[in-house]
């Protein structure tokens, strides 16, 4: 009876008696397989297997014919509707299920759900593993045919709509609209798929991949040629911001299983755009920071500082903290008292990119800070760290090059203050990025030949000879055995280099101001020391006996220093106030200058007391420590 029933084929699959017959066949197959000791076991087992294969083939044929019939009906309605109907369908597919492509197709395939539910149940609950595999294979074949038939129906209309969006809208709007359109298709296709096939949670991506992968490729192929042509760094960064924020987090994230279907396509597109962003960021850093050629206006210091401040600029103080570090001082930036011109790294990319930080800043510094703030939002920490190390290093070098140019153009003090101001700003503004810079430092391997110096000295001294027969004295053998270069692994740390450059700039400025004020005294003390050490003057004679150290000459030196204290020192402080607006910053830099001036006066006072007559000391108007302190304290920082 079962053999005769299944021999009828396709017409029985949709009937009410098909499922009970299939269940009875499974029971018979299980009964036979559980009794291999029966004499006719092999024959009956083979016959049951053939009957089940015939039944499952009938299921496949029924599903395939139903799907082909549904596709034929939809195409017939499209042809009857004509071209105008086709355009209407394309435009309405963005917001709702159309009666032709979805509602009609749904009604044609809804009859498949009961039989596919039964196949799914048997694939999961069948006792024999071979039975489960056969039922599972039927489901996979039917799903694959569904995806194939469905794709032939919607591929053309989807491509037409996406191309229309790309021609109608600019790139950013096209990305938003195209992704929203594809998300609507994902949701509609999933709902349509569930009308014919059961889906478990999380199973939609693999089941519908054959449908959605070509559709996602259409969107990707439409977007890629446009962003590849973009050369503006900030525009590419805005694309990344839109894809990662608006599309991936907001649109895709809140649509559940439909968003899961689309997520791989958005992530692939986002990865490609990020690669483009990295390439353009490297070019931006190289062109606008490392190879930047400043104009005359860029180097117009202090003229740029004396011009009116723009309304959006701020003049908040940048303070540094100087701590003892051996014989030198280490300069650090206090982030609690910083300029507020730098826009927070979490601010909007577009607003940030097109807003000037401070019109008084050196352009490479502005470009560096804007680039870092933009990349921080768009890249992972490791990639950002590599680009940030390069940007900070090139920016520091550009600032130093600008400082040297200003020194040649205006003077040493302006060039040194220019370097201090911009290095302080750079050091303070990269403070939010320091954890990433420290966590992902860049290792570099170099060859070290320093150990070969000793062997070369031996060769020059004649200890090694090219013609010696001894292995310890032959130059070539010694160099071959001991002269191989060593591989040394270093770590690129732009923060450490920045600290060193900042410390050197501050120390150079402190010494320049000290020399400007008390250079005559320092030169006099140096000559006195040289005379005493060389013995050119009899030890029994006082130093005032030397021609350069007569009371009149020393009085002239002291008078020049007094004039400098009254005129040059306030001018230096005023110039420093123009560059460094933070009072604490100026005090920390000015304190070593005060100490150096006081030390020079104390040494001159000691020489006067030990080497000069009281009358000469009275005629030389050297300021006392109290007068000197009062004079320098009266200078307004």
Secondary structure, 3 states (H helix, E strand, C coil): CHHHHHHHCHHHCCCCHHHHHHHHHHHHHHHHHCCCCCCCHHHHHHHHHHHHHHHHHHHHHHHHHHHHHHHHHHHHHHHHHHHHHHHHHHHHCCCCCCHHHHHHHHHHHHHHHHHHHHHHHHHHHCCCHHHHHHHHHHHHHHHHHHHHHHHHHHHHHHHHHHHHHHHHCCHHHHHHHHHHHHHHHHHHHHHHHHCCCCCCCCCHHHHCHHHHHHHHHHHHHHHHHHHHCCCCHHHHHHHHHHHHHHHHHHHHCCCHHHHHHHHHHHHHHHHHHHHHHHHHHHHHHHHHHHCCCCCCCCCCCCHHHHCCCCCCCCCCCCCEEEEEECCEEEEEECCCCCCCCCCCCCCCHHHHHCCCCCCCCCHHHHHHHHHHHHHHHHCCHHHHHHHHHHHHHHHHHHHHHHHHHHHHHCCHHHHHHHHHHHHHHHHHHCHHHHHHHHHCCEEEEEEECHHHHHHHHHHHHCCCECCCCCCCCEHHHHHHHHCCCEEEEEEECHHHHHHHHHHHHHHHHHHHHHHHHHHHHHHHHHHHHHHHHHCCCCCCCCHHHCHHHCHHHHHHHHHHHHHHHHCHHHHHHHHHHHHCCCHHHHHHHHHHHHHHHHHHHHHHHHHHHHHCCHHHHHHCCCCCHHHHHHHHHCCCC
